Amino acid sequence: PIEFKTIHLKKSEGPSGGRNAGTKVAKGKYIFYLDSDDEITDDCIEKLYSKTCIYTDVEIVQGGIWAEKNIAFYDISMYKEIEYVNDNLWVRKEFLKQKSNLPIVVWNKLILKDYLQYNNISFEPNLIHEDELWMFNVMKSLKKICFVTDITYKHYSVPGSIMTGLRIDYSNKCWYIVLDRIMDEITEPMIDEQIKKYLLFFLQKESYYKTIGSRIPLLKKILHKASGQLQIALIAYIFLDGNSLRMYLNQYCLTGKKEGLLRQIYYDFRSILRNKIKK
C-alpha cells in the first residue's frame, strides 16, 4: 500500500528544505522528487523501478521528460541504446559538456537513498538554481546510471511559480552562491573541463557581480583552480578587464581552444602602456 506523510517545517527553506526533510524521513530504498506543479505518467515509477530489478546496483535511473517549453533541453533520446553505464568518468564527460544532455534537474530520477546518504548529497536551503549545485555533487560521485527514454514525467511552466516569477537580481544572487560553492569544491579529475563549464556561467553574469563587488573574489577562486595559459589569462583579465580578452575566454569555455589568449594579453598590456605614456 502507498502511505503518505505530511511534514511541517518550523521555517520555510524553499523546495530545498522540503526535499531534505522528505529524504531524511523516507523509509523506502529509493527517492523520487516530484515538483508540485508537474505530473508523472501512470507507469512512471513502474518503468524506472524495473531497471533496478535488472541492474541491482544502479544509483540513479533517469526517465524521459516532456516539457511544455524548451523540450530539446530535456531530451535524452540519444541515450536510447545505452540503457546502463557503470563509469564515473563517462558521467563526468557527459555532464561537463557545454550542451549536456544529462538533465540538470532533480526530478524524474529514481535515486538510491543509500547513495545520497553515503556521499552526503543534499540541497542548499533557501536557494534557487539549487539543481545545478546538487547535480555538480552528483557528477563527482555517480558511477551507475540507467536511462528510460520513454516519457515518464511532464514538466509545466506555471505563471507565478518560483522559477517563472523570480526577480533577476535574486536569480543572479543565487547563481553567485552556486558558483562560489562549486569553485570551492572542484577536485580532480577533469578540472579544466569543470572550469570551462562554470567560467562561462560567470562571464554571462559578470556585470551583476561587478555591481555587488563580488567579481574579483569569484575570479580569484577560479584562478586558484586554473593552470597554464588559462591561469595567466585570468590573472591578466583581473587586472586588465579587457573586452577582447573576455571574448577569448568565452571561446575557451565553448570550444576548449586557448589559441590567441597569450597574444591578446600582450596586445591589452601594450595598449594600456601606450595610453599611460601618452598621458
Secondary structure, 3 states (H helix, E strand, C coil): CCCCCCCCCCCCCHHHHHHHHHHHHCCCCEEECCCCCCEECCCHHHHHHHHHHHCCCCCEEEEEEEECCCHHHHCCHHHCCCCEEECHHHHHHHHHCCCCCCCCCCCCEEEEHHHHHHCCCCCCCCCCCHHHHHHHHHHHHCCEEEEEEEEEEEECCCCCCHHHHCCHHHHHHHHHHHHHHHHHHCCCCCHHHHHHHHHHHHHHCHHHHHHCCCHHHHHHHHHHHCCHHHHHHHHHHHHHCCHHHHHHHHHHHHHCCCCCHHHHHHHHHHHHHHHHHHC
